[in-house]
């Protein structure tokens, strides 16, 4: 019975050194590309091997010795760093102490030859069967570093502004990276170094590989982003297929076949059902979940399908004295989850089989020394019907531990003869079981081509579904982003609609002949409030509701303005400026020279609604008229001052005519 499970990915590179030495000049490699169906062979250089791995991104690069690809551990780390994030390096002959490739290939029924191309093919086929150890030097944790993209200089006022700008850019970029990590729902830890104006650097330790990150390395102006995968302390070898524990299996055959699996403590591990699975599929599923000690059914006698599966594993069988009732099955599985009655029945068979053997398991466990595996001893006792002592003795012999030699007394020889007899009986049972297994293998061989084609189709379908899932996830994220943008746009639209209504009211007030203006509102003039007499406040008011020639401008705080600010207001050519507080001499001079009337706001009864305001036309006109009167007087005073100045200058130039 083959216990392999095929690799999930579709492309595997088998590699073996063809000529030369990786520590010398220009080694060449035999490379076999295997996808489960076709095989391509080639001989390439080490540089070209790197390029092919980078461009084709195989699921596995398989070899019998990783140090044929790198001269030492440091070189092996560099080789692993250069692999695409989804590509594994696999040593099919074992971990730090590899076996000969010929022995591993023979054990797994893979064709083997001594030529490099044959060894490369054997490595690819073994990796496809999940044979070997993945070689890793990196953890599934990646560090993202956001830092300055240029030097900040050595000092000075200009340097301070430059440094503040760079640190501000680093902080902005760090926040963008954090936002992307949050959107991708990745777990991370953040560590920032705050400096003048922002951050000098920010580090994110993310629980993901570089391929899973929503950001990439780049350098742009003031900032740069660096990505580095976290190193392990050394080189780690992890088996592709984990060890399978001993289990109890319950099977409910029929149109819908169901299988339930428990461990030797009675805990349910998994349950599964299918309408299309045949016996081979069921066996494959069981293999992936453990090594059966007992195969059970919920009816008596055991169905033929269940009996065939039991024989294929050389496991003990269990059936109830009479068919289990529905009430018993419901009660025994009351704390377990299942999708249908078939899964319930399979689970119940496994649980009742455990109940029947629980005391036996406990007795065996009490006799098993710590250096032996309890599950293995239970399996051999239950399926082989041997005593615990005999099993432990056989396991000691298997491990090369010889029993202590004693004198040749008759009692010792009799025990040995009994042991030999038990072994002979066991050999007979095993030979019978081998015959059954040969029948099973023959039936499986008849279906192998069909299964390979179905497996290929399933792989293609799985890849298509994976692409669809990724696309759906991307579209869902895009939809959420668009929803947020739509909500923001709708909120902005509501604000603009309110503003438009207020502006309409203001426009109606400014056009007294408009048909919809109420009679009580005639004789009013709109006021354009400005919070402070500054350029920024003037521009904000202009952006909010517009300032046009002949508008009435209301300065809520007229103090502090200078020459340039007054010129900026004068450019709008307002009809009059109503002020709260006093103007500076510079601002007053500019507005007077531009003939912009200015008057106190206290002389006008201003009514404010939100950001807008209105006043009576006659009061505004009175302020304008008062300014003109003051302006005329000011001009006369200015002219008189100019005449006095001319007379003084003339007298200064002609002192003899001073009288």
Buried (B, 14 or more C-beta within 10 A) or exposed (E): EEBBEBBEBBBBBBBBBBEBEBEEEEBBBBBBBBBBEEEEBBBBBBEBBBEBBEEEBBBBBBBBBBBBBBBEEEBBBEBBEEBBBEBBBBBBBBBEEBEEBBEBBEEBEBEBEEEBBBBBBBBBBBBBBBBBBBBBBBBEBBBBBBBBBEEBEEEEEEEBEBBBBBBBBBBBBBBBBBEBBEEBEBEBEBEBEEBEBBBBBBBBBBEBBBEBBBBEEEEEEBBBBBBEBEEEEEBBBEEBEEEBBBBBBBBBBEEBBBBBBBBBEBEBBBBBBBEEBEBBBBBBBBBEBBBBBBBBBBBEEBBEBBBBBBBBBBBBBBBBEEEBEEEBBEEBBEEBEBEEBBBBBBBBBBBBBBEBBEEEBEEBBEBBEEEBEBBBBBBBBBBBEBEBEBBBBBBBEEEEEEEEEEEEEEEEEEEEEEBEEBEEEBEEEEEEBEEBBEEBEEEBEEEEEEBEEEEBEEBEEEEEEEEEEEEEEEEEBEEEEEEEEEEEEEEEEEEEEEBEEBBEBBBBBBEEEEEEBEEEBEEBBBBBBBBBBBBEBBEEBBEBBEBEEEBBBBBBBBBEBBEEBBBBBBEBBBBBBBBBEEBBEBBBEBBBEBEBBBBBBEEBEBEEEEBBBBBBBEBBEBBBEBBEEBBEEEEEEEEEEEEEEEEEEEEEEEEEEEE
